[in-house]
Amino acid sequence: MQPAADPSSPSLETAVALPRTVLNRALAHVHRRDGGASGASQTLTVQRPTDQVFAALRDPAVLTRLLGDLGHVSAQGSRYSWTLGEEGVSTVLAETTDGLRFARTGPDGVAEPEDDTEGGAERAVDLFAEFTVTPTRDGTGSEVRARSQLPGGTADFTFLYRLRALLQTGEIPTLGPQPTTREEDR
């Protein structure tokens, strides 16, 4: 026999909705949106002003630290060279009203148009990476959205996670070997 339902206990719908609400609140700072031709974008909130975020995204030494084992970045003026494993990508930096765009360049140093094979037309430029930086609603930080062609499925999120850690704490967390005080024979 089924026990009588307690009117003070939450319904099944409420019990299922509560964890979803808690989860949505916990993950509110990370969004996944459709980013169009270059794939999905990632958004992360950084508790630093937009000018500090822009400065970090323009600095090739910072970009190299954010890439970690994925590669290296060097720059000469507005031209950035990305070395990603065996592949080299040349880009030119362009500033927009709310972000930065790294467009692929050809041998002549001009941004290359991207071929739209389905429509037979060319798009304006072949974007390698795009970062949109906007102040948060409360003005205490910046929302940074990344959309790139970095290798790996979670590269954009990892890049933003490292950016946030570096700007907020001054270091990037690592899982590398840590020294211990124990001596063991292995």
Buried (B, 14 or more C-beta within 10 A) or exposed (E): EEEEEEEEEEEEEEEEEEEEEEEEEEEEBEBEEEBEEBBBBBBBBBEBBBEBBBEBBBBBEBBBBBBEEBBBBEBEEEEBBBBBEEEEBBBBBBEEEEBBBBBBBEEEEEBBBBEEEEEEEEEEBBBBBBBBBBBBEEEEBBBBBBBBBBEEEEBBBBBBBBBBBBBEEEEBEEEEEEEEEEEEEE
